[in-house]
Amino acid sequence: MDVVETLFNEELGAVFQVRKKDEITFHSCFATCGPPQGMIRKIGRVPAVTKQEISISHGIDTVYRNSRKALQQRWSSTSYAMQSLRDNPACANSEYNNVADDSDPGLTFNLTFNPKDDILPLSTTIISAITSKPRVAILREQGTNGHAEMAFAFNVAGFAAVDVHMTDILTGRVSLASFVGLAACGGFSYGDVLGAGQGWAK
């Protein structure tokens, strides 16, 4: 009932954006698992013509409204100020100003191939040589994140991704000599402090 308490609570939750035609299928996914009955609720909608505006209503009252660019520039203002001092100010300005461009699609890609295509040659000699997938170590340490996505990407690319914790290496349970490569993911490895990456490297 309290708008401020609801908007600023720290209860565990998640937000999903689902197409209207997929709503029933989405709800069926939680029929036998997940949150208790009645905990999944519709909280908003994306209009057909996106105005890049966020509007929050309570009953018939609009309690907050602002543009996406104003909110995103406010959110990134501290990083922008730091980047202006630390990096090339012109680059910092360009990145910050791009936020205000409603027509900027952001990071996009244009595939020039079909990911489902079999890119391996049909030569039986070559195929026999690649029956065992090259192993890649996905390094993990306290606070690391993104390692599951990294492993997935390597698996899709044809590698055998192996989860390797730093304690596996330090205790000798695993040797990096058995891998063709390794990936060190980001996050807050060794704590969210200056020099954390250097600590991991050492």
N, C-alpha and C positions, 0 to 999 in steps of 0.2 A: 504493500500500500504506500510505502514511503519511496518516492521517486529517487531521491539522492542515495538512499541506502541501497536501492536496487541497482542503480547505475554504477555505483562505486564499490560493490561488494567484491570479495575475493573468493567466492565460492568456486569450486571446481566446475568447469563447464566447457562447452565447445559450440562453435557456430558453424553450421553447414549451409551452403548455398545450393539449393536443389531446384531443378526445373519443375514447373507446375505439373507436367505430364508424368514426372517420376516420383511425385509425393507418396503415392500408395506403396510403390516399391521400396522407397526409402524407409517408410515406417515399418514395413514387413521385415526389414533387416534387423530390427530391434525387437521383434516379436518374442524371441526366446532368450535374449541376452541384452546386456546393456543396462541403461537406467530403468528405474521402476516405472510402472504404467502411469501415464499422465505427465511425466517429466519432460517429454519432448513437446515443445510448443513452437508455434510460428511467431516470430518476433518482428518480422518486417518483410519487405518486398523490394525488388529492384524494378523500377518503372521501365516500360518498353523504350521510352526515349530517356536515356541517361543524362541528367543535368549535372552529374558529378557534384551532388549536394547531399548532405546527410541531415535528415530530419528525424527527431525523436519526439513522439507524442505520448501523452498519458491521458487516456480517455479521449475527450474531444480537444484537449489543449495541446498545443505544440510547445514543448518545454525547452527544446534546443534545435537550432538550425544553423548550419554553416556550410561553406563550400569545401570541397575536397582539397583544393589547392591551398586555401587559407589554413586549414588544419594540418596539412602535410608540411607546409613551410614552417608553421609554428613548431611542429614535432621535430623537424630537422634543423631548427635555428641554432641550437647549441653545437651540433656537429659541424654546421656550416661555419660558425665562428672559429672553431678549432681548426678546421681545414684551411680557412683563409690565412691563419697564422703559420700553420705547419707546412702547407703545400703551396702550389702555385695559385695565387689569389684569382687569376683569370679562370682557371679550371673550376675553382670552388664556386665562383659566381655563375659560370655557365651551368653547372650541375644544379645549383639552387634555383636558378631562373627557369630551368626546364620543368621544375615541379609545377610552376604556374601555367604551363602550356597544356590546356585541356586536349589538344589534338595530338600530343606526344603519346605514342602507344607504349612507351617504356621499352624494356628488353623484349625483343621479338625475334623470331627465327623464320627462315624460309627453307624448308627441306627441299633438296634437289634430288632426293632418292626416296624409295619406299623402304621404311625400316624393316618390313617383313620380308624383303627380298633376301634370298640366300646369296651371300657375297663370296662364299667359298668356291674355289675352282672344283670342277668335276673330276679332276685327275685322281684316280684311286691311290696313286703313290702319295700324293700330297694329303689326301683325306686320311690315309692310314697313319701319317706322321702327326696328325693333329687330333687323334682320338682322345688323348689326354689333354685336357684344357690347361693352359698356363696358369699357375697359381699366383695370386696377388694377395699380399698381407694388408689387411685393413687395420691399421694400428688404432688402439683404443686406450685411453687413459682417463683418470678421474675428471669428469666434467666435459669430456668430448661429446659432441653431438654431430649428427649428420652421417654417422658411420653406417647406419642401416641403409640409407639412401645411396651412399657411395658403393656399398657392397652390391646393391641391386643393379646399379649402373654397370659395374664391372661384369656381373653375371650376364646381363643382357648383351653386353659387348662380346661375350664368348670366353670370358675368363672364369676361373674358379676362385671366387673371393673367400678368404679365410679370415675370421675374426681373431685377431691377435692382441691380447692385452699386454701392456708393458711388463707386467709381472711374469708373463710367459717367457719373455726374452731374458729378463734379469735373472730368473732362476734356471735358465737353460732348458726349459721344457720345449721351447720352440727356437729354431735357428732360422734367421732370415736368409741363409744360404739356400734354403729349399724353395725360395720364391723368385719369380722373375722381376718383381717390382713391389713397391709398397705405396700406400696412401696414408698420409697423416691428416686426419680431418680437423676442422676447426672447432670452435666452441669456447668453453672456459677451461680448457685443459690446464691442469696445475693451478687452478684458481683464476678468478677474474682480477688479476693484478698485473702491473707492468713487469715485463720480463718473463711472463709465464711460458711463452713459446721457447725462450732461451733455456728455461729450466727443463723443458721437455727434451730439447735437443741434447742437453748435457746428460 
